Amino acid sequence: MFSITFSKSVFFELPSQAERLEAELRSSYPDRDFEVIAGDCNDTIRAVLERLLADEWNWAPTFVLLDQQAAEIRWTTLEALAKFKHASRSKVELWLLFAPSMLPRGLGWAVAADAERFANRITAMFGTELWRDAYSARQQGLLTGAELRDELLNLMRWRLEADVGYKATHSFGMKNTKGADIYEMVFATDHDAGEKIMSHIYRTAAEAQPKMRADALAKLEAEREEKSGIMSLIPPIAKVINTVPRYKHEPSRQPYQLPDDE
């Protein structure tokens, strides 16, 4: 799902989901001003932005959530959003779900044509072929899997800063109950207030994450006991196992490049 939020909310959904979403929203929020648009946001966003521009909405503080699974958002969409606001105003703030671990999986298709189609989607998302250096380095054993994921995340942040002019980007990793990275939430802003607010939110989330993981593990253990029919006298207790470092903003860096001799 893709949404734009100011005093008016705009949601982009695939046709099969749009009708259901609109019915649910109108039932839950009858007094809210919103619009649900069916279709691929990459194809429909420009017409929507032009309409908002004609209505002189490009002055308003604007927040955009981009919720993708792997590489569905195109760089041209990010560019259009970044350039929407009037030059005298701060840019649209972007909050992008980015899953670097999904990209190597998608490239691992057994059928070469399928893998290349996915590679083209990655290029469309980044708006550049620079990601291929890091991926080639991983295939050659020059980078670990974790380092590849970090380089892909850095490339997205660097592009948002260097190529469309965001002052700062922040990233926060979401983990599963085993502590493995699932996806990153990348925030892009060029407003001091936005950076301050998101830094606080990410710090708070980092502090809360270990307890959330412990609670989830305790719940899973309780469900396993219930299914087995063997219940312990004392319900599973949430135990904070691995604490995570306090959130600290790190600036993006130049994208990875293969060594010259490669």
C-alpha positions in Angstrom: 0.0 0.0 0.0 1.1 3.6 -0.7 -0.3 6.6 1.0 0.1 10.4 1.0 -0.9 12.2 4.2 -1.5 15.9 5.0 -5.0 17.1 5.8 -6.1 14.7 3.0 -5.1 11.1 2.7 -4.6 9.3 -0.6 -4.3 5.5 -0.7 -3.1 3.5 -3.7 -4.1 -0.1 -3.9 -4.3 -2.8 -6.5 -7.8 -3.1 -8.0 -8.6 -6.3 -6.2 -7.9 -4.6 -2.8 -9.0 -1.0 -3.4 -12.8 -1.6 -3.1 -12.4 -3.5 0.1 -10.1 -1.0 1.6 -12.3 1.9 0.7 -15.4 0.2 2.3 -13.4 -0.5 5.5 -12.1 3.1 5.7 -15.4 4.7 5.1 -17.0 2.5 7.8 -14.3 3.2 10.3 -13.6 6.9 9.6 -16.8 8.4 8.1 -15.7 11.9 8.9 -12.2 11.7 7.4 -11.3 13.2 4.0 -9.5 10.5 2.0 -9.4 8.9 -1.5 -8.6 5.4 -2.5 -7.1 5.0 -6.0 -7.0 1.6 -7.7 -3.9 0.7 -9.7 -0.1 0.7 -9.5 1.0 3.8 -7.8 4.0 4.0 -10.1 1.6 4.5 -13.0 -1.0 6.7 -11.2 1.1 9.0 -9.0 1.9 11.7 -11.5 -1.8 12.3 -12.3 -2.6 12.5 -8.6 0.3 14.9 -7.9 -0.7 17.1 -10.9 -4.2 17.3 -9.5 -2.9 18.2 -6.0 -0.7 20.8 -7.6 -3.6 22.3 -9.4 -5.4 22.6 -6.1 -2.3 24.2 -4.7 -1.6 21.5 -2.1 2.2 21.6 -2.7 2.7 24.0 0.2 1.4 21.6 2.9 3.6 19.4 5.1 3.4 16.1 3.4 4.2 12.6 4.6 4.3 9.6 2.3 4.4 5.9 3.4 5.6 3.5 0.7 4.9 -0.1 1.7 6.5 -2.6 -0.6 7.5 -6.2 -0.3 10.7 -6.4 -2.3 11.2 -4.0 -5.3 7.9 -2.7 -6.4 8.5 1.0 -6.0 10.3 2.7 -8.9 12.9 5.4 -8.6 10.9 7.6 -10.9 8.1 7.5 -8.3 10.5 8.6 -5.5 11.8 11.4 -7.7 8.3 12.6 -8.5 7.4 12.8 -4.8 10.7 14.5 -3.9 10.1 17.2 -6.5 6.4 17.7 -5.7 6.7 20.4 -3.1 7.3 24.1 -3.9 11.0 25.0 -3.9 10.5 27.3 -0.9 9.1 24.4 1.2 10.7 21.4 2.7 10.4 18.2 0.6 7.8 15.5 1.0 8.9 13.3 3.8 9.3 9.7 2.7 8.9 6.6 4.9 9.9 3.6 2.8 9.7 -0.1 3.7 12.9 -1.5 2.3 13.8 -5.3 2.5 17.4 -5.8 1.4 17.3 -9.5 2.3 14.5 -10.1 -0.2 16.6 -8.8 -3.1 19.2 -11.7 -3.2 16.4 -14.2 -2.8 14.6 -12.8 -5.8 17.8 -12.9 -7.8 18.2 -16.6 -7.0 15.5 -17.8 -9.4 16.5 -21.1 -11.1 15.2 -19.8 -14.4 17.7 -17.1 -15.7 15.0 -15.1 -17.4 13.0 -14.8 -14.2 16.1 -13.7 -12.3 16.9 -11.1 -14.9 13.4 -9.7 -14.8 13.7 -9.3 -11.0 17.1 -7.7 -11.5 15.5 -5.2 -13.8 13.0 -4.4 -11.0 15.8 -3.8 -8.6 17.4 -1.4 -11.1 14.1 0.4 -11.6 13.8 0.8 -7.8 17.3 2.2 -7.3 17.3 4.1 -10.6 20.8 2.8 -11.2 22.9 -0.3 -11.9 25.2 0.5 -9.0 23.7 -2.3 -6.9 25.2 -4.9 -9.2 28.8 -4.2 -7.8 27.8 -5.2 -4.3 25.9 -8.2 -5.6 28.8 -9.4 -7.7 31.1 -8.9 -4.7 28.8 -11.2 -2.7 28.9 -13.9 -5.4 32.7 -13.7 -5.4 33.0 -14.0 -1.7 34.2 -10.4 -1.2 31.2 -9.5 0.9 29.2 -11.5 3.4 25.4 -11.7 3.2 25.1 -9.1 6.0 27.5 -6.8 4.3 25.6 -7.1 1.0 22.3 -6.2 2.8 24.1 -3.2 4.4 25.5 -2.0 1.1 22.0 -2.2 -0.6 20.5 -0.3 2.3 23.3 2.3 2.1 22.8 2.7 -1.7 19.1 3.5 -1.2 19.9 6.1 1.5 22.8 7.6 -0.5 20.6 8.0 -3.6 17.9 9.7 -1.7 20.4 12.2 -0.3 22.8 12.7 -3.2 20.4 12.4 -6.1 17.1 13.9 -5.0 18.5 16.2 -2.3 17.2 15.0 1.0 19.2 16.4 3.9 19.2 13.2 6.0 18.0 9.6 5.9 17.4 7.3 8.9 17.0 3.6 8.8 15.7 1.2 11.5 15.8 -2.5 11.2 12.8 -4.7 12.2 13.6 -8.2 13.4 11.7 -11.5 13.8 11.5 -13.5 17.0 14.8 -15.2 16.1 16.5 -11.8 15.9 17.0 -12.0 12.1 16.5 -8.9 10.1 13.2 -8.8 8.2 13.1 -5.3 6.7 14.3 -1.7 7.2 12.2 1.4 7.5 14.0 4.2 5.7 13.0 7.8 6.5 14.0 10.7 4.3 13.6 14.4 5.3 15.2 17.8 4.8 13.5 19.4 7.7 15.2 19.7 11.1 11.9 18.9 13.0 11.3 15.8 11.0 14.8 14.5 11.7 14.5 15.2 15.4 11.1 13.5 15.6 12.2 10.4 13.7 15.4 10.1 15.7 13.3 10.1 18.9 10.9 7.5 17.4 13.7 5.2 16.3 15.5 5.5 19.6 12.3 4.6 21.4 11.7 1.7 19.1 15.2 0.4 19.5 14.8 0.4 23.3 11.4 -1.4 23.1 12.3 -4.0 20.5 14.1 -6.6 22.9 11.0 -6.7 25.2 8.7 -7.0 22.2 10.7 -10.0 21.0 10.7 -11.6 24.4 6.9 -11.2 24.7 6.5 -12.8 21.3 8.7 -15.7 22.2 6.8 -16.2 25.5 3.5 -16.2 23.6 4.8 -18.8 21.1 5.9 -21.0 23.9 2.5 -20.8 25.5 0.8 -21.7 22.3 3.2 -24.7 21.8 2.3 -25.9 25.3 -1.4 -25.5 24.7 -1.2 -27.5 21.4 0.9 -30.3 23.1 -1.5 -30.6 26.0 1.3 -30.5 28.4 1.0 -27.3 30.4 3.7 -26.1 32.9 2.7 -24.9 36.3 4.1 -21.5 35.6 3.2 -19.7 32.4 6.1 -18.9 30.1 7.8 -15.7 31.2 9.1 -13.1 28.8 12.9 -13.0 29.1 14.8 -10.3 27.3 17.6 -12.3 25.6 19.6 -10.0 23.4 19.5 -6.3 23.9 20.1 -4.1 20.8 22.3 -1.1 20.7 20.7 2.3 21.3 19.7 3.8 18.0 22.3 6.2 16.6 22.0 7.9 13.3 24.9 7.1 10.9 25.2 9.1 7.6 25.2 7.3 4.3 28.4 6.8 2.4 29.6 6.4 -1.1 28.1 3.2 -2.7 30.2 0.1 -2.9 32.4 -0.4 -5.9 34.2 -3.6 -7.0 38.0 -3.4 -6.7 39.7 -2.2 -9.9 41.3 -5.6 -10.5 37.8 -7.2 -10.6 
